[in-house]
Amino acid sequence: MDLLGKIEPFDRVIIPVEPMDRFARKLAKELDQPWKPEGLFAHFFHEDDDYDPKLLLEGKDGFNSEPMNRLKGKYVYLVASHKEWEPSLLFERICHTADICLSNGAKEVNLVWTNIRLSGNHLRPGHGSVLTEKDVKKYDGKSLSTLRLAKRFKNEGISKVLTLHAHSKNLTEAFGEVYFRDSSKGKKAIIDLPVAPIVAHYLYTYGKITGKGEKAVFVSTDDGSKELGTDILKNLQNLQPELTEISWVRFNKERDPVTGYLKNIYEAESSPNYSGHENKDKFIFDDIVRSFASMYGVIEKMGGDRFTMFATHAHLTGRSQNLLRSEKIKEIIFTNTMANNLEDPYYEHQLFGKTTVIKIGKYLSNAVLNIMEDGNDPDEFYTIHSPADLHKIERLYDLRKPFN
């Protein structure tokens, strides 16, 4: 899995949407893009919520140590990641920055957005989609549709979007409809990197699942997380074919349509080899969480301890941090797509010891070249097919090390 790419390094410009974004810095390092005043690295200052992008063109604010005329004919990669749960503000900044880059001669503008799902939490389908009764109940009242998001990005000149585990068929179809007038072609415009290969590699490499997996139960809080758990299991078994005895169980949840609070959690289905979870290691998977209420609700429903929780995108609120302190929880795993999780003093002192942070900067860098530029299919390219892929996946991520 060598870094390839069809664009010469000095034809790329990496621009963080917000100052000194850590993912932009990581991409610059991995792609060998200079991080110095005379290099092809630029960034904007967006310190005020009501900033005026026109100031950038007048030289009063904006590019730092980077003449704007160096954008002419360049391939720009905007990099956006969430520090706070304010998706609409970041969305507007992305669009303004893309427009300014193209106005200053950029040949192409692409976007690396670590967590596009936060651009509306649960993005509802566009008006042209066929909505089931379940869709209407889930998405009614949401302000930002998938079609609106795709239309805005296309109008602002963004060619491709790279993200991690958006887990949204509606989103992919909307980009296909807007960019190509064909909902089946959405993957050409929005690249959704799978997280399952990395999670499977971590669980296997660090000995979280032993023997044939007879002591492991995969737990899903709903249909969506079942798909994630299934993908992780598939990658695990391709990596270690002897892991044939891992069982799974799926729960369903009901929420109050007004408040959104959980009303009921109940077991919906399980694998044929599931015989209970007593004295077993239980692994709960989800894509995006704020309160961890669904996960913790399942823990309360099941009882017992030895729970490991994984969320691709996790925003640790005060309520969630209190839940995560429970002695029932053995380990908490999430990626670093939400930067503020790593800077919260409460997290550092209360939860650091049981938390594993998977750093995905290398993964994004690899995908910029091999997927965005070279056009490989992300699922086929990164899915684990055999034990021979062990070292291939190992090069895609880092783990946060304990403090000295």
C-alpha positions in Angstrom: 0.0 0.0 0.0 2.5 2.6 -1.1 1.5 6.2 -1.4 1.1 6.8 -5.1 -1.0 9.8 -6.3 -1.1 11.4 -9.7 -0.3 14.9 -8.6 3.2 16.3 -8.0 3.8 17.4 -4.4 4.3 21.0 -5.3 1.1 21.1 -7.2 -0.9 20.4 -4.1 -1.8 23.0 -1.5 -3.2 21.9 1.9 -5.4 24.5 3.6 -7.0 24.0 7.0 -10.4 25.6 7.2 -9.7 26.6 10.7 -6.2 27.8 11.9 -3.6 25.2 12.6 -5.9 22.2 12.2 -4.1 19.1 13.4 -5.3 17.0 10.5 -4.0 19.5 8.0 -0.6 19.4 9.7 -0.6 15.6 9.6 -1.5 15.5 6.0 1.2 18.0 5.2 3.7 15.8 7.0 2.6 12.5 5.5 2.3 13.8 1.9 5.7 15.6 2.3 4.2 19.0 1.8 6.4 21.7 3.4 5.2 23.3 6.7 7.1 26.5 6.4 6.4 30.1 5.3 8.0 29.7 1.8 6.3 26.4 1.2 3.0 25.6 -0.3 1.1 25.5 3.0 -1.5 28.1 3.7 -4.2 28.7 6.3 -7.0 31.1 7.1 -7.9 32.9 10.3 -11.5 32.6 11.2 -11.5 33.9 14.7 -14.8 35.7 14.5 -18.1 34.0 13.7 -19.1 36.9 11.5 -15.9 37.1 9.5 -16.0 38.5 6.0 -14.1 36.3 3.4 -13.7 39.4 1.2 -11.0 40.7 3.7 -8.8 37.8 2.5 -8.8 39.2 -1.0 -7.8 42.7 0.3 -4.8 41.2 2.3 -6.2 42.3 5.6 -6.6 38.8 7.0 -6.5 35.2 5.8 -3.5 33.6 4.2 -0.6 33.4 6.6 2.9 33.6 5.0 1.5 32.3 1.7 0.9 34.6 -1.3 -2.5 34.0 -2.7 -1.2 33.9 -6.3 0.6 30.6 -5.5 -2.8 29.0 -5.7 -3.0 29.5 -9.5 -3.2 26.1 -11.2 -2.9 24.2 -8.0 -4.9 21.3 -6.5 -6.2 22.5 -3.2 -7.2 20.1 -0.3 -9.3 21.8 2.3 -9.1 20.1 5.7 -11.9 20.4 8.2 -12.4 18.7 11.6 -14.7 19.5 14.5 -13.5 21.0 17.7 -17.0 21.8 18.9 -20.4 20.5 18.0 -21.1 23.5 15.7 -21.6 21.8 12.3 -23.4 24.7 10.5 -20.6 27.2 11.3 -17.9 24.9 10.0 -20.0 24.1 6.9 -20.2 27.8 6.0 -16.5 28.3 6.5 -15.8 25.3 4.2 -17.9 26.8 1.5 -16.4 30.3 1.8 -12.9 29.0 1.8 -13.5 26.9 -1.3 -14.9 29.9 -3.2 -11.9 32.0 -2.3 -9.5 29.4 -3.5 -11.2 29.1 -6.8 -11.4 32.9 -7.1 -7.6 33.0 -6.7 -6.9 30.5 -9.5 -7.0 27.1 -7.9 -7.4 24.4 -10.6 -9.4 22.1 -8.3 -10.7 22.1 -4.7 -11.3 18.9 -2.8 -12.4 18.5 0.8 -11.1 16.3 3.6 -13.8 16.4 6.3 -13.1 14.0 9.2 -16.8 13.7 10.2 -19.3 14.9 7.7 -22.1 13.3 9.7 -22.0 16.2 12.1 -23.2 18.5 9.4 -26.7 17.7 10.5 -26.3 14.8 12.9 -28.9 12.6 11.1 -29.0 14.0 7.6 -32.5 13.5 6.1 -33.0 12.5 2.5 -33.7 15.0 -0.2 -37.2 15.7 -1.4 -36.8 13.4 -4.4 -36.1 10.3 -2.3 -38.7 7.8 -1.4 -39.4 8.1 2.3 -40.6 5.2 4.4 -42.7 5.8 7.5 -39.6 5.1 9.5 -37.6 7.7 7.5 -40.3 10.4 8.1 -40.3 9.7 11.8 -36.5 9.8 12.1 -35.7 12.8 9.9 -38.8 15.1 10.3 -37.8 18.5 11.3 -34.1 18.3 10.5 -32.8 21.4 8.8 -30.0 20.2 6.6 -30.8 17.6 3.9 -28.3 15.5 2.1 -29.3 17.1 -1.2 -28.8 20.6 0.1 -25.4 19.7 1.4 -24.4 18.2 -2.0 -25.8 21.1 -4.0 -24.0 23.7 -1.9 -20.7 21.9 -2.2 -21.1 21.6 -6.0 -22.1 25.2 -6.3 -19.0 26.3 -4.4 -16.8 24.2 -6.7 -15.8 21.4 -4.4 -14.9 18.4 -6.7 -14.6 15.6 -4.2 -15.2 15.0 -0.5 -13.3 12.5 1.7 -14.6 11.5 5.0 -14.5 8.6 7.6 -17.5 6.3 8.1 -20.3 8.6 7.3 -22.5 5.5 7.2 -25.2 7.2 5.1 -26.7 5.7 2.0 -28.8 8.9 1.6 -25.7 11.0 1.6 -24.0 9.0 -1.1 -27.1 8.9 -3.3 -27.6 12.7 -2.9 -24.0 13.4 -4.2 -24.6 11.1 -7.1 -27.9 12.8 -8.0 -26.4 16.3 -7.7 -23.0 15.8 -9.3 -23.8 13.2 -12.0 -27.7 13.1 -12.1 -27.3 9.5 -11.2 -27.8 8.4 -7.6 -25.7 5.3 -8.2 -22.5 7.3 -8.9 -22.3 9.1 -5.6 -19.1 7.3 -4.6 -17.2 9.2 -7.3 -17.9 12.5 -5.5 -18.0 11.5 -1.8 -15.5 9.0 -0.6 -16.5 7.3 2.6 -13.6 5.4 4.2 -14.4 2.2 6.1 -13.4 2.2 9.7 -13.9 -1.6 10.3 -10.5 -2.7 9.0 -8.7 -0.5 11.5 -10.9 -1.5 14.4 -10.5 -5.2 13.5 -6.7 -4.8 13.3 -6.6 -3.1 16.7 -8.7 -5.7 18.4 -6.7 -8.6 16.9 -3.2 -7.1 17.3 -3.6 -6.0 20.9 -5.1 -9.4 22.0 -8.6 -8.1 22.8 -10.1 -11.3 21.4 -8.5 -14.7 22.2 -8.8 -18.3 21.2 -11.5 -18.9 18.6 -13.6 -16.0 19.9 -15.8 -18.1 22.1 -15.5 -15.6 25.0 -16.4 -12.6 22.8 -19.9 -11.2 22.0 -20.5 -8.4 19.6 -23.4 -6.1 20.6 -25.3 -3.8 18.4 -27.6 -1.0 19.6 -29.6 -0.9 16.3 -29.6 -1.9 12.7 -26.9 0.6 11.7 -24.5 -0.5 14.4 -25.1 -4.1 13.4 -23.7 -3.3 10.0 -20.6 -1.9 11.6 -20.2 -4.9 13.9 -20.7 -7.2 10.9 -18.0 -5.4 8.9 -15.6 -5.6 11.9 -16.3 -9.3 12.3 -15.7 -10.0 8.6 -12.3 -8.2 8.7 -11.4 -10.0 11.9 -12.1 -13.4 10.4 -10.2 -12.6 7.2 -7.3 -11.5 9.4 -7.5 -14.6 11.6 -9.7 -17.4 10.1 -9.8 -19.3 13.4 -12.1 -16.6 15.0 -15.2 -18.6 14.1 -17.0 -18.6 17.5 -17.6 -14.9 18.1 -21.4 -14.5 18.7 -23.5 -11.4 18.3 -26.8 -9.9 19.6 -28.7 -6.9 18.3 -31.0 -4.6 20.3 -33.6 -2.2 19.2 -34.4 1.2 20.8 -37.4 3.4 20.9 -37.1 7.2 21.5 -39.6 9.8 22.5 -40.5 11.6 19.2 -40.5 15.0 21.0 -37.5 14.9 23.4 -35.4 12.3 21.6 -34.8 10.5 24.9 -34.7 6.7 25.1 -38.0 5.1 26.1 -37.2 1.4 25.6 -34.4 -1.0 24.7 -35.1 -4.6 23.9 -33.3 -7.6 22.3 -34.2 -8.0 18.7 -32.1 -10.8 17.2 -29.0 -12.8 17.8 -26.6 -15.2 16.0 -27.3 -19.0 16.2 -24.3 -19.5 18.4 -25.3 -16.8 20.9 -25.9 -18.5 24.3 -25.8 -15.5 26.6 -23.0 -13.1 27.7 -22.2 -14.1 31.2 -18.4 -14.2 31.9 -17.8 -13.0 28.3 -16.1 -9.9 26.8 -18.8 -7.7 25.3 -18.0 -5.3 22.5 -20.5 -2.6 21.7 -20.1 -0.7 18.4 -21.7 2.6 17.1 -20.9 5.2 14.5 -21.6 8.5 16.1 -22.4 9.3 19.7 -22.8 12.3 22.0 -24.3 11.0 25.2 -23.4 7.3 25.0 -27.0 6.8 26.3 -27.9 4.1 23.8 -24.7 2.2 24.5 -25.1 2.6 28.3 -28.8 1.7 28.1 -27.8 -1.6 26.5 -25.2 -2.2 29.2 -27.9 -1.7 31.9 -30.3 -4.0 30.0 -27.7 -6.8 29.7 -26.1 -6.5 33.1 -22.7 -7.7 34.0 -19.3 -6.1 33.2 -16.3 -6.5 30.9 -17.8 -4.1 28.3 -15.7 -2.5 25.5 -17.3 0.4 23.7 -16.3 1.7 20.3 -17.6 4.8 18.5 -16.1 6.2 15.3 -17.1 9.8 16.1 -17.5 10.5 19.8 -18.2 13.8 21.4 -17.7 13.5 25.2 -20.3 15.6 26.9 -20.5 16.0 30.7 -23.3 13.5 30.8 -21.4 10.9 28.7 -18.3 11.3 30.8 -20.2 10.4 34.0 -21.6 7.3 32.3 -18.3 6.2 31.0 -16.8 6.2 34.5 -18.8 3.1 35.3 -16.7 0.1 36.5 -18.8 -2.1 34.1 -16.9 -0.5 31.2 -13.5 -2.0 30.6 -12.3 0.1 27.7 -13.6 3.0 25.5 -12.3 3.3 22.0 -12.9 6.1 19.5 -11.1 7.9 16.7 -9.6 11.4 17.0 -12.1 13.0 14.6 -13.4 15.2 17.5 -10.4 17.1 18.6 -11.9 18.6 21.8 -12.2 15.1 23.3 -8.4 15.0 23.6 -8.2 18.4 25.4 -10.9 18.0 28.0 -9.3 18.1 31.5 -12.0 15.9 33.0 -11.3 13.3 30.3 -7.6 13.5 30.9 -7.9 12.8 34.6 -10.9 10.6 34.9 -11.1 8.6 31.7 -7.6 8.5 30.1 -6.7 5.2 31.8 -9.5 3.3 30.1 -9.6 5.1 26.8 -7.9 4.1 23.5 -7.7 6.8 20.8 -7.2 5.6 17.2 -5.5 8.4 15.3 -6.5 8.4 11.7 -4.3 11.1 10.1 -2.2 8.5 8.2 -5.4 6.9 6.9 -6.6 10.2 5.5 -3.3 10.9 3.9 -3.1 7.5 2.3 -6.6 7.9 0.9 -5.9 11.3 -0.6 -3.4 9.7 -2.9 -4.7 6.2 -3.4 -8.4 6.9 -3.5 -9.0 10.6 -4.3 -6.2 10.9 -6.9 -5.7 7.3 -8.1 -9.4 6.4 -8.1 -9.3 3.1 -6.2 -12.4 1.8 -4.5 -12.0 2.5 -0.8 -13.9 -0.6 0.4 -12.0 -2.9 -1.9 -8.6 -1.2 -1.3 -8.7 -1.2 2.5 -10.8 -4.2 3.5 -8.8 -7.0 5.0 -8.8 -10.0 2.7 -6.3 -12.3 4.4 -3.7 -12.5 7.2 -1.2 -11.0 4.6 -2.9 -7.7 5.1 -1.8 -7.3 8.7 1.1 -4.9 8.0 -0.9 -3.1 5.3 -3.5 -1.9 7.8 -0.9 -1.3 10.6 0.5 1.6 8.6 -2.8 3.4 8.4 -3.2 4.5 12.1 -1.5 5.4 15.3 -2.6 5.0 18.9 -2.4 7.9 21.4 0.4 7.1 23.8 0.0 7.7 27.6 1.5 10.8 29.1 5.0 10.6 30.4 
